[in-house]
Amino acid sequence: MEPQKVIISRQLEQSLTDAIAEIPHDGLFVLCDDITRDKCLPIIAKYRCMWPAKCITIRATDTHKSLESLAHVWSELQRLGATRHSLMVNLGGGMVTDLGGFAASTFKRGIPYINIPTTLLSLVDASVGGKTGINFGGLKNEVGVFNNATAVILDTTFLRTLDRENILSGYAEMLKHGLITATDSILATAGHGSTRNNNVAADNVIATAEHGSTRNNNHRVLPCSSMAEKKLHVSPRPAVAEEIPMLGRLLAFDIEHPDLMELGRMVADSVAVKQRIVTEDPTEQGIRKALNLGHTAGHAFESLALERHPVLHGYAVAYGLVVELYLSCVKMGFPQDTMRQTVTFIKEYYGRMAVTCDDYPRLLELMHHDKKNVGDTINFTLLGDVGDIRINQTATEDEIKDALDFYREF
Ligand SMILES: NC(=O)c1ccc[n+]([C@@H]2O[C@H](COP(=O)([O-])OP(=O)(O)OC[C@H]3O[C@@H](n4cnc5c(N)ncnc54)[C@H](O)[C@@H]3O)[C@@H](O)[C@H]2O)c1
């Protein structure tokens, strides 16, 4: 794959002007959904570099990450005179960057594209790493290609109009990034606003934060698992008030009243975690599986929710993190304090999707169907500690039921 330039924008107009100037092209197209066309396009449409751009619009939300929308984009590119030397700018959340990246990668066998993510989830996750695609045949991301955007421009300006739920949805992926790295911010000393790779050596530090240090035990549920009595018989590890790495800062951040400057710094750190991993393993043969933490159980929750009341991707990931951190504690010796602080944060902000014992067979079935599995086993990415990543782990159905009991109780 061609390398990807991730630009932490200090001055959006300059970043975009430079990125466009670096890519030779004979026509410029900007893809939006009908919400980002109204809320985000006006911010960049006034820039001189965007004056020549022709706008293509698709309908918002994941139900429109479809073959029909893709065909619409191809048709519009054709109608508006795009050639194989044209350039596309995807302006939107993960739906737009995924679909737009796929449209650009396939139109006339591929034209270059720039991503400008406008949701927190797409800033820290979807816009970076070259996974593009659409949903098909009722399955998410069923058809697509790996192909990097030439440039990704990250700017938190767009988050001003994003609702709380979508902020929280993206924040769950930031929590995941905080869990898979023990690296502290390099921006704390370097200042906000540089293009960089985060390759600071990781050292294991237990995250501690005042916030969420106690567990609410008022509400107990009856366990469904036959292993229930084994619950939390994991090696105890005392809380240690040490330096606060990325996870600690995430757990202490006031997400209800986000300071966009501080959030911007955390976004830069978070995306650096993803970028470092996808650069090392672009096509998910090994360490990229670290990014699947929370996603085996998370996808099962997301699919179950689709059958009832859909939840945003990041909410499902947050619930998946609860299950998989529990498994990490039981099977890998992940520190209980850190797990409890993280799940308390999740409980406070994300609530809990209602699940009963009767849902366990369906959740297990969904986990068995996960794309990441090989053969009959359910594959997880777990942690031995913050930043101590254990890919290709399996768990028995009893262990997973036990973790689901914990999820219902936390
Ligand atoms: N490629 C990857 O590596 C990767 C990783 C994670 C998720 N994804 C994909 O990302 C998609 C989810 O992305 P998402 O959560 O950004 O959802 P989304 O793109 O559907 O955006 C959510 C909603 O927010 C609106 N919106 C976007 N920017 C806004 C802004 N600045 N102000 C107000 N409203 C705004 C959108 O119009 C939409 O209604 C899914 O399709 C998922 O599969 C891809």
The ligand as an SDF file (V2000), in Angstrom:
LIG
                    3D

 44 48  0  0  0  0  0  0  0  0999 V2000
  -12.2120    1.9920    7.9790 N   0  0  0  0  0  0  0  0  0  0  0  0
  -12.0410    1.7530    9.2570 C   0  0  0  0  0  0  0  0  0  0  0  0
  -10.9430    1.4020    9.7120 O   0  0  0  0  0  0  0  0  0  0  0  0
  -13.2010    1.9260   10.1760 C   0  0  0  0  0  0  0  0  0  0  0  0
  -13.0110    1.8840   11.5710 C   0  0  0  0  0  0  0  0  0  0  0  0
  -14.1080    2.1010   12.3990 C   0  0  0  0  0  0  0  0  0  0  0  0
  -15.3560    2.3380   11.8490 C   0  0  0  0  0  0  0  0  0  0  0  0
  -15.5030    2.3720   10.4920 N   0  0  0  0  0  0  0  0  0  0  0  0
  -16.8140    2.6550    9.8790 C   0  0  0  0  0  0  0  0  0  0  0  0
  -17.1640    3.9840   10.2380 O   0  0  0  0  0  0  0  0  0  0  0  0
  -18.5910    4.0970   10.1710 C   0  0  0  0  0  0  0  0  0  0  0  0
  -19.0800    4.8370   11.3780 C   0  0  0  0  0  0  0  0  0  0  0  0
  -18.4940    6.1140   11.3690 O   0  0  0  0  0  0  0  0  0  0  0  0
  -19.1130    7.3200   12.1870 P   0  0  0  0  0  0  0  0  0  0  0  0
  -19.3580    6.8970   13.5740 O   0  0  0  0  0  0  0  0  0  0  0  0
  -18.2720    8.4810   11.9180 O   0  0  0  0  0  0  0  0  0  0  0  0
  -20.5790    7.4420   11.5680 O   0  0  0  0  0  0  0  0  0  0  0  0
  -21.1930    8.3060   10.3620 P   0  0  0  0  0  0  0  0  0  0  0  0
  -20.2030    8.5860    9.3160 O   0  0  0  0  0  0  0  0  0  0  0  0
  -22.4370    7.5840    9.9660 O   0  0  0  0  0  0  0  0  0  0  0  0
  -21.5560    9.6800   11.0890 O   0  0  0  0  0  0  0  0  0  0  0  0
  -22.5030    9.6900   12.1380 C   0  0  0  0  0  0  0  0  0  0  0  0
  -23.5040   10.8320   11.9440 C   0  0  0  0  0  0  0  0  0  0  0  0
  -22.8460   12.0640   12.2180 O   0  0  0  0  0  0  0  0  0  0  0  0
  -23.0760   12.9830   11.1410 C   0  0  0  0  0  0  0  0  0  0  0  0
  -21.9510   13.8980   11.1370 N   0  0  0  0  0  0  0  0  0  0  0  0
  -20.7260   13.6770   10.6150 C   0  0  0  0  0  0  0  0  0  0  0  0
  -19.9220   14.7110   10.9120 N   0  0  0  0  0  0  0  0  0  0  0  0
  -20.6710   15.6010   11.6100 C   0  0  0  0  0  0  0  0  0  0  0  0
  -20.3890   16.8540   12.1990 C   0  0  0  0  0  0  0  0  0  0  0  0
  -19.1740   17.3840   12.1770 N   0  0  0  0  0  0  0  0  0  0  0  0
  -21.3920   17.5030   12.8360 N   0  0  0  0  0  0  0  0  0  0  0  0
  -22.6280   16.9480   12.9100 C   0  0  0  0  0  0  0  0  0  0  0  0
  -22.9520   15.7530   12.3770 N   0  0  0  0  0  0  0  0  0  0  0  0
  -21.9730   15.0850   11.7390 C   0  0  0  0  0  0  0  0  0  0  0  0
  -23.2200   12.0980    9.9500 C   0  0  0  0  0  0  0  0  0  0  0  0
  -23.8740   12.7630    8.9010 O   0  0  0  0  0  0  0  0  0  0  0  0
  -24.0120   10.9360   10.5160 C   0  0  0  0  0  0  0  0  0  0  0  0
  -25.3760   11.2570   10.5610 O   0  0  0  0  0  0  0  0  0  0  0  0
  -19.1310    2.7030   10.0490 C   0  0  0  0  0  0  0  0  0  0  0  0
  -19.5250    2.4840    8.7270 O   0  0  0  0  0  0  0  0  0  0  0  0
  -17.9370    1.8230   10.3900 C   0  0  0  0  0  0  0  0  0  0  0  0
  -18.0030    0.5740    9.7340 O   0  0  0  0  0  0  0  0  0  0  0  0
  -14.4560    2.1820    9.6640 C   0  0  0  0  0  0  0  0  0  0  0  0
  1  2  1  0
  2  3  2  0
  2  4  1  0
  4  5  1  0
  4 44  2  0
  5  6  2  0
  6  7  1  0
  7  8  2  0
  8  9  1  0
  8 44  1  0
  9 10  1  0
  9 42  1  0
 10 11  1  0
 11 12  1  0
 11 40  1  0
 12 13  1  0
 13 14  1  0
 14 15  2  0
 14 16  1  0
 14 17  1  0
 17 18  1  0
 18 19  2  0
 18 20  1  0
 18 21  1  0
 21 22  1  0
 22 23  1  0
 23 24  1  0
 23 38  1  0
 24 25  1  0
 25 26  1  0
 25 36  1  0
 26 27  1  0
 26 35  1  0
 27 28  2  0
 28 29  1  0
 29 30  1  0
 29 35  2  0
 30 31  1  0
 30 32  2  0
 32 33  1  0
 33 34  2  0
 34 35  1  0
 36 37  1  0
 36 38  1  0
 38 39  1  0
 40 41  1  0
 40 42  1  0
 42 43  1  0
M  CHG  2   8   1  16  -1
M  END
$$$$
